[in-house]
């Protein structure tokens, strides 16, 4: 008998509270999809994928806590809405233990249905995620194979099994605390919403505007400099401003709309405004949290998806050769070719190489640049003959310089912008008391060696005679392989060791730079996407559940509207407007936050490499709209059903 009641209750819940089941299914789907990455054979051998799966396992623990909290919240909402039903069970003589048994059965059924539907959807979604991963790791798409991860299935069942077990325990505990009188009268109790004086909301709104304005201005100024105290202050003020916004919103909106009598008394607007105000007043903390999670989602997905392109472009610029090995010591002036002979590292017939030297003459970037803080940054000098050897090595046209001409090289945006501005205003530079003409109209974007990042911060190419009296500060050998067996040569040049008096030998291969950068970048991108989607679903689910909770709480109010002459069409329109406004409030502020957040993040990345987030922003918008529209529609239909069934 109990199992029949449990099955009937689950069927009824599916109809009225589809949001709950939609959330559970999506949660299982996403959890499985991201934890099944290691199954794709083309990815298994890659070191970065093994690292990704390790990080993913730790992240999944945090995600499970977030999803577990969401499931408990949603379950608590369902129990709250069923108080009257549970009271009737008790009135008919059913004991609390038997009611608990029914709830345990219901939770078990819901868990099984959600797991099965979520896993089926997840197996399909994981194939698309695997294809995306192959593209991200620069592997041919024809290596893709359909795969189902038994390990990810077991992990998903285990994690969500624990979550549903906690829900069962929670339900038993809650039922044991209820009294029959409280259950039977729950539907007649209205939440006491207290509104403060309008002046309090006005002051809160002004403080909100000041906090957010100062936070935006400060973060735009300091950027992502986490060491600057203003960075943390800006974050704190942004959070405070968000909370104050939603706290002040209820009283502020009510005050403004009341002043406009035409709007306030038109149709059922007075009812809609009171409903929105009471809900925002009650849930301003949760709405603030939702807004911040949506902000993280929008920024992380918009910038994160396009970050891969930026990193790839940056790697291409910083690795012009298959390998580079250098020795650095400005006191001794070591030459790389002599050093390699002494450590018995020979260049084979299957390799091409070119060597060049860098010199320091005591000139700082601040001697030329008037904007920016470059006091500590040295200017590197390279002989014209060495630079031409590099150009010839790359099959590029060599350059000629007169005695009073120089070239300026830079491959770092923080230097390039002020250098280009300076050249535009004055194309001459003073070096050791003599003026030289800068031949190039703007800084030449070029790395002279393969490195983990841009090494040409501020490099001047000058005629050989000028540097004849200076010691070598760094000597570099650039190598290109003629043999396809790259791994053998990579091991040969990937060296890090001390040499002589304070000198240091450093060898770097293009493949090593790409591998390490790809590992860090791809792990970051996947984690950001994982967290972003989970936060988006959590935010939408909480908004939906809060609205459905209001539907049940306000049945008597809708009955009163009906008695006053409101027809079904008017009530449906009221429900639509109410849900639309409630869903839009946190999204709107999150979008404003995101404009600033994307600007700050983009500026930070642009210092390394120019970024174009148009395509990634479009993908983010598509994901956001699909999930937002899905939850909005499901909430609207569920809300209408609850009102319709009780009128």
Beta strands, then each sheet from edge to edge (+ up, - down):
strand 1: 323-328
strand 2: 351-364
strand 3: 378-383
strand 4: 405-409
strand 5: 428-431
strand 6: 434-438
strand 7: 459-462
strand 8: 472-481
strand 9: 496-499
strand 10: 503-509
sheet 1: 5+ 6- 4- 7+ 3+ 2- 8+ 1- 10+ 9-
end
